[in-house]
Amino acid sequence: VMEDAKGEVCMVGLVEKQVKRTEDVLALVDLGTRARSTGSTSANETSSRSHSIFQISLRAGTSKTVSRKLSLIDLAGSERGADTACSDRRTRQEGAEINKSLLALKECIRALGSGSAHVPFRGSKLTQVLRDAFTGDRSRTVLLACVAP
């Protein structure tokens, strides 16, 4: 994740596809789901080991300028180290990275909610990518949570 001269977030290796039908969108969702990293821990048999961001950008006519964008984000689950009896180094490292990005997201939401002059979007790649969803004049953000024991 990098920023260009205009302060826009750019993702290295990002692929944009033009779609015309609902089936095209669903095929891309399926492709992303298959590419997503999952693993098994003692707390969860099919644990998401990565966040997933699916963005739909609308452009007017042949314009390259994005007029609207819908971001669908599925955050990887947070797992306490004490809840996972796994001693696998890679799984512990993935869990630490997931928790770090979720903490950075929480800090951004807290700063925005309190009206802070500084919002720490550079705290993680996740928050860098989501920055425009929180800061645009016409931005609207909805959070849906599925919390399970």
N, C-alpha and C positions, 0 to 999 in steps of 0.2 A: 504494500500500500504506500503510495507516494502522493504528494501534492504537486500540481503543476503551477506555473507562474501566476495563474488567476486564483489560486487557492482551492481549486477543484480537486477532489480526491480521485486518483487514478489507481486502478488495480492491475498489477502486472499479470498477464496471462488471462485477463477477463475476455470472455467471448460474448459478443452480442449477436443475436439472431433476429432476423425479421420474420414475423409471423403474420399470417392472414386469417387463420381459422383457430377455433377453440382447440381442435385436435393437436395443432402445432404447439400450442402453449402446454397442453397436458403432456405431450411427448418430451418437452424440455424439462418439465417438473420431474418426470420419471427419470430422465437422464441425470439430473442433479441428485435425486434421491439415491440412485445406484452408485454415484461417485462419492457420496457422503461417507465419512469414516464412522463406523460403529464398532463396538467391542463389548465384551462380556466382563462384568465385574461381579463380586459377591453380592453387591447391593442391587444390581440390575442386569438381567441376562442380555438385553439388547440396548446397551447404553450408547447414546449419541456421543461421539468423541470429537465432534466439531459443530460449529454453528452453521446454519444454512441461510443464505440470503438470496431471494429470488426477486428480481426487480423487473417491473414492466414499465417501460418508458414510452410515452406517446409523443409523436412528433406531428406537427401540422403539415400535411402535403409532403413535399419533397425536402422540407427543411431538416437540417441536422440538429437544430436546437430543440431540446426537450421542453415540451409545454406542460406535461404532467408526468408524475412518476409514482408508482405504487410499489412499495417495498414490503415483501412478506418475509418475515424473519422467524426462524425456528431456532431458539437458543438451545445449546447443549445443556443437559442437566448438570446441576451442581451436586457433587457427592462429597460428603465429609470423608476425610482419610480414615477416620475411626470406624466408619461404616463399611469400608472395603477391606477385607482381609487379604487382599491381593498384594503380593510383594514385588510384582512386576514393575520395574523401573519406568518403562514406557507409559504404562497405564497411570502411574502416580504422576508423571510429568504432564501427561495430557490433562488430568484432573486439575493440576495446579494452574495450567494455562487457561483452562475453562473458567476456573474460579477467579483468576486475575482479570479476565475480560468482563465477567459479570460484575465484579467489584468496580471496575472502571465505569461500566454502564450505570451502576447505582450512584456513583459519585457525580456523573453528568446530570442524571435526573435530579439529584439532590440540589446541585448548584443551580439548575434551571428553575426549580421550584422555589428556591429561596431568593431568586433575583440576583444572584451573584454576578459580579462584573466579569469573572473568569469562569469558564466552563472547561474542564480538563478533557477535551475530546481526544487529545493525543495520548491518553492513557492506555489505549489498546487499538488494535486494528479495527475491531468491531465498532468502537465509538467513532473512529475516524470515518468509517464508511457510513454510519448512521447520522453523522452531523447535520446534513441538509434536511433530514426528516424532523429534526428538532428546531432548526434555526430559521427556516424560510418564513417569509411573511405570510404565505398561504399554506404553510405546513400544518398538518393535523396528524397526531399520533395516537394510536389506540393500543393498549397493552392487554392481551388476553393471557391468563396464566392457568396452567393446569398443575396443581400442587397435589402431590400424593406422598403418603408416608414412606 
